[in-house]
Amino acid sequence: MLKGRIHSLETFGTVDGPGIRFVLFMQGCLLKCQYCHNPDTWSLTDGKEMTLEEVLAEIEPYLNYYRSSGGGLTVSGGEATLQAPFVTELFLEVKKRWNLHTTLDTNGYNDGPKIIDLLNVTDLVMLDLKHIDNEKHIKLTGKPNERMLNMARWLSNERRNMWIRYVLVPGLTDDEQDLLNLGRFIGELHAVEKFEILPYHQMGIYKWQELGWSYPLEGVPSPTEAEVQRAHDLIEEGRKQTVAKVL
């Protein structure tokens, strides 16, 4: 019997796709982002094993909220694509039973063709781009960004609906040239329905402390509204530069 390794779940998610959503957080991630607010999801062996039917039973009581709001099911993590067979079957089943909208929240550290069965039953991909500069990406996450950028390009070429999200960390992901370059990259992509800047916050520090780990961004403040707006403006400037070249 197919089982997924689950970290946690949320029944009334409002920021993980359109409408009100059931959000399933899968256990396991290969990135080690310095600002991660769920480092307890990194381990590939922790979490709770659940069958497909057990997850579906958690979703069913709230179907009316998801349907009436234009919401559905979002699978996040950790990194959901590490358990692609389970997530694929889950998406297939919620579509078959209830015709729910499906969203995959991913860091892109996978190859589109390798998870094509999952992507074929995914209505929306929320792609978290961590950093446009490769060396800074390695410092931030422990991995290069080639796979993430290739995933974005693949989704673009296949015209798959996607939202792109970017965490703004003062002194780490807010360099002017990097933001312009990120905008230029986004400007090359098709099917980007939405771009979101997520302001860095310190709400997950206690989890690092509970794990006995030192928090790498100790003392780094959250960005101000003005800093977030500046980042938006720079990314949009870069995007327009690319679009202008195409036209």
PyMOL commands that set and color helices and strands:
alter all, ss='L'
color gray80, all
select helices_A, chain A and resi 39-41+52-68+80-98+112-119+134-141+146-157+176-187+205-211+225-246
alter helices_A, ss='H'
color red, helices_A
select strands_A, chain A and resi 3-13+21-26+48-51+72-76+101-106+124-128+162-168+192-199
alter strands_A, ss='S'
color yellow, strands_A
deselect
rebuild
show_as cartoon
